């Protein structure tokens, strides 16, 4: 969604913010380049599904001046642990700067309302556009190109449901704990900590680290039933669902 021009200035990056993979950044030092800020949580499937686009934009447009910044604000016990956040950033192959908003200060400065949340700032650090949730990837990339004054082919959709003309079905709401029951979605995921085994619809799934792990993936939006049990050493904090093409 485009913002009214020159109405919302970029909040500063608090000095007490910790960073996962770079030294401290300051927002005022980014002036002169577009800045893309995304709030995320490595224990949320919708956040995980946006990372390939952020990483691609970082790689494609950094030399042209774009700054991509991930702001990690964890909502689950494992994603509130700094060591686990740093491990997840490395495991996920994220090379753009990631701030650890452990006290949710920047979240509140932005008035942010959910994950993922994308904010694109102009080179003068005024809000150009914002978007909540997955999607709008082509729209955001065109806006990046507009601010940079470049024109290139867009990043290809990572999944069929990411295409601009895709029709996706409504998904079942997030469930707490090790959910068992009916759902509608393109895929089901569990937020886990510990290490061990999950029992999912009659099969075993190994858990090696905290995070959000896929349980069932369908080719299209599907109505199904989930049977989930956690083995010794594994805690299931919740079950989440991602969209699929109708």
C-alpha positions in Angstrom: 0.0 0.0 0.0 1.4 3.4 -1.0 1.7 6.0 1.7 0.9 9.7 1.2 4.2 11.3 0.2 6.3 13.0 2.7 4.0 12.3 5.7 5.7 9.6 7.7 9.4 9.8 8.6 11.5 6.7 9.3 11.9 6.0 13.1 15.5 5.9 14.2 17.1 2.5 15.0 17.5 2.5 18.8 21.1 2.4 19.9 20.4 -0.5 22.3 19.3 -2.7 19.4 21.5 -5.8 19.1 22.4 -7.1 15.7 22.7 -10.7 14.5 25.2 -10.5 11.7 26.5 -6.9 11.4 27.8 -4.1 13.5 25.2 -1.4 14.6 23.4 0.5 11.9 21.8 3.9 12.2 18.8 4.9 10.1 20.1 8.5 9.6 23.2 7.1 8.0 21.1 5.4 5.4 19.9 8.7 3.9 20.4 8.8 0.2 19.3 5.2 -0.4 16.0 3.4 -0.3 15.6 1.3 2.8 13.4 -1.8 3.0 12.6 -2.9 6.6 10.8 -6.1 7.4 9.7 -7.3 10.8 9.8 -11.1 11.1 10.1 -14.1 13.4 11.9 -17.3 12.5 9.1 -19.3 14.3 6.5 -18.0 11.9 5.9 -19.7 8.6 4.7 -16.5 6.9 8.0 -14.9 7.8 10.0 -17.8 6.5 8.2 -17.7 3.2 9.2 -14.0 2.5 12.9 -14.5 3.2 13.8 -15.7 -0.4 12.5 -12.5 -1.8 14.3 -10.3 0.7 17.5 -12.1 0.1 17.1 -11.9 -3.7 16.4 -8.1 -3.5 19.4 -7.6 -1.3 21.6 -9.5 -3.7 20.2 -7.8 -6.8 19.9 -4.2 -5.7 22.5 -3.6 -2.9 25.0 -2.4 -5.5 22.4 0.0 -6.8 21.9 1.5 -3.3 19.1 -0.5 -1.7 19.5 -1.3 2.0 17.5 -4.3 3.3 17.1 -4.6 7.1 15.3 -7.5 8.8 14.0 -6.7 12.3 13.5 -9.9 14.3 10.8 -9.7 17.0 10.1 -13.1 18.5 6.8 -14.2 19.8 7.7 -17.7 21.0 10.1 -18.9 23.6 12.7 -20.2 21.1 12.5 -17.0 19.0 13.1 -14.8 22.0 16.5 -16.4 22.6 19.4 -14.3 21.1 21.6 -17.3 20.5 18.8 -19.1 18.6 18.0 -16.0 16.6 21.7 -15.8 15.5 21.7 -19.5 14.7 18.5 -19.2 12.6 19.9 -16.2 10.6 23.0 -18.3 9.7 20.9 -21.5 9.1 18.5 -19.6 6.8 21.4 -18.1 4.8 20.4 -14.5 5.5 23.1 -12.0 4.5 21.3 -8.7 4.8 21.5 -7.0 8.2 19.2 -8.4 11.0 18.4 -6.4 14.1 17.2 -8.2 17.2 14.3 -6.3 18.6 14.2 -8.2 21.9 12.3 -5.5 23.8 10.0 -4.8 20.9 11.0 -1.1 21.1 11.3 -0.6 17.3 8.1 -2.6 16.8 6.3 -0.1 19.0 8.0 2.9 17.4 6.6 1.7 14.1 3.2 0.9 15.5 3.6 -2.5 13.9 0.8 -5.0 14.1 2.0 -8.4 12.8 4.4 -10.6 11.0 5.7 -10.2 8.4 5.5 -6.5 7.9 7.3 -4.7 5.1 8.1 -1.0 5.1 9.8 0.7 2.1 11.4 4.1 2.8 12.5 6.6 0.2 16.1 7.9 -0.1 14.9 10.9 2.0 13.6 8.4 4.6 9.9 9.1 4.1 7.6 6.1 4.0 6.9 5.1 0.4 4.8 1.9 1.0 4.0 -0.8 3.5 2.5 -4.3 3.3 1.4 -6.8 6.0 1.7 -10.5 5.4 2.9 -12.5 2.5 2.5 -11.5 -1.1 2.8 -8.2 -3.1 6.3 -9.3 -4.1 6.2 -8.0 -7.7 4.5 -4.8 -6.5 7.3 -4.2 -3.9 10.1 -5.0 -6.4 8.6 -2.5 -8.9 8.6 0.1 -6.2 12.2 -0.7 -5.3 13.2 -0.3 -9.0 11.3 3.0 -9.2 13.1 4.5 -6.2 16.5 3.2 -7.6 15.8 4.4 -11.1 16.4 0.9 -12.6 14.3 -1.5 -14.7 14.9 -5.2 -14.7 13.1 -8.5 -14.9 11.4 -9.3 -11.6 12.3 -12.2 -9.2 10.3 -15.2 -10.4 7.6 -16.5 -8.0 9.1 -19.0 -5.5 5.7 -20.8 -5.2 2.6 -20.9 -7.4 0.6 -19.0 -4.8 3.1 -16.1 -4.9 2.2 -15.2 -8.5 0.3 -11.9 -9.0 -2.7 -13.5 -10.5 -2.8 -16.5 -8.1 -6.1 -17.3 -6.3 -5.5 -18.7 -2.8 -7.9 -20.1 -0.3 -8.5 -18.9 3.3 -6.4 -20.9 5.8 -7.2 -22.2 9.2 -6.2 -19.9 12.1 -3.0 -20.6 14.1 -3.5 -23.2 16.8 -1.7 -23.4 20.2 0.2 -26.5 21.2 0.3 -29.8 19.4 -3.0 -29.4 17.4 -4.9 -32.4 16.2 -7.9 -31.8 14.0 -9.3 -30.6 10.7 -7.7 -27.7 8.7 -7.7 -26.0 5.3 -4.5 -24.8 3.8 -1.7 -25.4 1.4 0.6 -26.6 4.2 0.8 -27.2 7.9 3.8 -26.2 10.1 4.7 -26.7 13.8 6.6 -24.2 16.0 9.0 -26.4 18.0 11.9 -26.3 20.4 14.2 -29.0 21.6 15.3 -32.0 19.6 13.8 -35.4 18.9 10.9 -36.7 16.9 7.4 -35.6 15.8 4.7 -38.1 14.8 2.8 -36.7 12.0 -0.1 -38.5 10.3 1.5 -41.9 10.8 5.1 -40.9 9.9 8.1 -39.7 11.9 9.7 -36.3 11.5 13.1 -35.5 13.0 13.5 -32.2 14.9 17.1 -31.0 15.2 16.7 -27.4 16.2 14.1 -24.8 17.3 12.0 -23.2 14.6 9.0 -23.6 12.4 9.1 -26.9 10.6 6.8 -28.2 7.8 4.5 -31.1 8.8 2.3 -31.6 5.6 2.6 -29.9 2.2 -0.1 -30.1 -0.4 0.1 -29.1 -4.1 -3.0 -27.0 -3.7 -5.4 -25.6 -1.1 -6.7 -28.7 0.7 -9.1 -29.7 3.4 -7.5 -32.4 5.6 -7.0 -33.6 9.1 -3.8 -33.3 11.1 -2.7 -35.9 13.6 0.3 -34.6 15.6 2.2 -35.9 18.6 5.5 -34.7 20.1 8.1 -37.3 21.1 10.5 -37.0 24.0 12.6 -33.9 24.0 10.4 -31.9 21.7 7.9 -29.2 22.6 5.3 -28.0 20.2 4.4 -24.4 20.9 1.8 -24.1 18.1 0.7 -25.1 14.6 0.5 -22.7 11.7 -0.9 -22.9 8.2 0.2 -21.4 4.9 -1.9 -20.7 1.8 -2.1 -22.8 -1.3 -3.5 -22.1 -4.8 -7.2 -22.9 -5.1 
